[in-house]
């Protein structure tokens, strides 16, 4: 039952979380917490407890967003914001399995990917969200525009302009 609910709701939930997150670095954590909560509810109460899966999971996501940012604000009162920044999630070639064969092409490709990520992370949150929804989630330009409540031309301009700028970065 969990797999069915996940398959039916994950795209809408990920889009909602991306649109509402303050930082793109928080998206995957909140997404994962949402579905962990769904799994626990299904284990505890059974599948008949949920009558409208999408509405239920979106409500869970909204709660997770509120909790995440209220906790973060409380932590910021005690800890400097520098301590809360996350490390880049790029692949560390030293953590790969010992039998992995690293070629020069892989290293060059990884360096280019890291540069592109660095450039995108230097852009405003709205641009980061557009890239995330378009490239990672796989939404169309129209769907990205609708999720972020902006025009399609704005999404196109931001994506294409930043791709061009990234190549010269």
WOVENPE-V382672 format. One record per residue. N is the residue number from 0. RES is the residue in one letter. SS is DSSP state (H for helix, E for strand, L for the rest). NEAR is the number of other ideal C-beta (glycine too) atoms within 8 Angstrom. D_LAST is the distance of its C-alpha to the last C-alpha in Angstrom with 1 decimal. Layout:
n: {N N}
res: {RES RES}
ss: {SS SS}
near: {NEAR NEAR}
d_last: {D_LAST D_LAST}
This chain:
n: {0 1 2 3 4 5 6 7 8 9 10 11 12 13 14 15 16 17 18 19 20 21 22 23 24 25 26 27 28 29 30 31 32 33 34 35 36 37 38 39 40 41 42 43 44 45 46 47 48 49 50 51 52 53 54 55 56 57 58 59 60 61 62 63 64 65 66 67 68 69 70 71 72 73 74 75 76 77 78 79 80 81 82 83 84 85 86 87 88 89 90 91 92 93 94 95 96 97 98 99 100 101 102 103 104 105 106 107 108 109 110 111 112 113 114 115 116 117 118 119 120 121 122 123 124 125 126 127 128 129 130 131 132 133 134 135 136 137 138 139 140 141 142 143 144 145 146 147 148 149 150 151 152 153 154 155 156 157 158 159 160 161 162 163 164 165 166 167 168}
res: {X X X X X X X X X X X X X X X X X X X X X X X X X X X X X X X X X X X X X X X X X X X X X X X X X X X X X X X X X X X X X X X X X X X X X X X X X X X X X X X X X X X X X X X X X X X X X X X X X X X X X X X X X X X X X X X X X X X X X X X X X X X X X X X X X X X X X X X X X X X X X X X X X X X X X X X X X X X X X X X X X X X X X X X X X}
ss: {L H H H H H H H H H H H H H H H H H H H L L L H H H H H H H H H H H H H H H H H H H H H H L H H H L L L H H H H H H H H H H H H H H H H H H H H H H H H H H L L H H H H L L L L L L L L H H H L L L L L L L L H H H H H H H H H H H H H H H H H H L L L H H H H H H H H H H H H H L L L H H H H H H H H L L L H H H H H H H H H H H H H H H H H L}
near: {6 8 6 7 13 10 7 8 12 9 8 9 15 11 13 12 15 14 10 7 12 5 6 11 5 10 12 6 8 14 12 8 10 14 12 8 10 14 9 8 11 14 5 6 5 6 6 4 7 10 3 6 9 10 7 11 14 12 8 12 14 10 8 13 12 8 8 12 9 8 8 9 8 8 9 9 5 5 7 5 7 5 6 10 6 6 4 8 4 8 6 6 8 4 5 9 4 4 4 6 4 7 6 5 6 8 10 8 8 11 8 8 9 10 10 10 10 9 12 12 9 5 8 5 8 9 11 12 13 13 12 12 15 13 7 7 11 5 11 5 11 7 10 13 13 7 12 12 6 7 6 8 6 9 15 9 8 11 12 8 8 13 8 8 9 11 6 5 7}
d_last: {46.4 43.3 41.4 42.7 41.6 38.2 37.7 39.1 37.0 33.8 31.6 33.1 33.0 29.3 28.5 30.7 29.3 25.7 26.7 28.7 26.6 25.2 22.5 21.0 21.7 25.4 25.7 26.7 29.2 30.9 31.0 32.6 35.0 36.1 37.2 38.8 40.9 41.8 42.9 45.0 46.6 47.5 49.0 51.0 52.2 52.0 50.4 53.0 51.8 48.8 49.8 46.5 43.7 40.7 42.1 43.0 39.6 37.8 40.2 39.4 35.6 36.4 38.5 35.9 33.3 35.9 36.9 33.4 32.5 35.9 35.9 32.4 33.7 36.8 34.9 32.7 36.0 36.7 33.4 30.5 27.4 25.5 27.9 27.1 23.4 22.9 21.2 18.3 20.1 18.3 20.7 22.3 23.4 26.4 27.8 28.1 31.6 33.1 33.8 30.2 29.1 25.6 24.5 21.7 20.2 20.3 18.5 15.7 15.5 15.7 12.8 10.5 12.2 11.8 8.0 8.3 11.1 9.7 7.2 10.3 12.6 11.1 12.2 15.9 18.5 19.4 16.0 16.1 19.7 19.0 16.6 19.3 22.2 20.8 19.4 21.4 24.6 24.6 25.8 25.7 24.0 27.5 28.1 24.8 25.8 29.3 28.4 26.2 28.6 26.2 26.4 25.2 23.4 21.5 20.4 19.5 17.6 15.5 14.9 14.1 12.1 9.8 9.8 8.9 6.0 4.9 5.6 3.8 0.0}
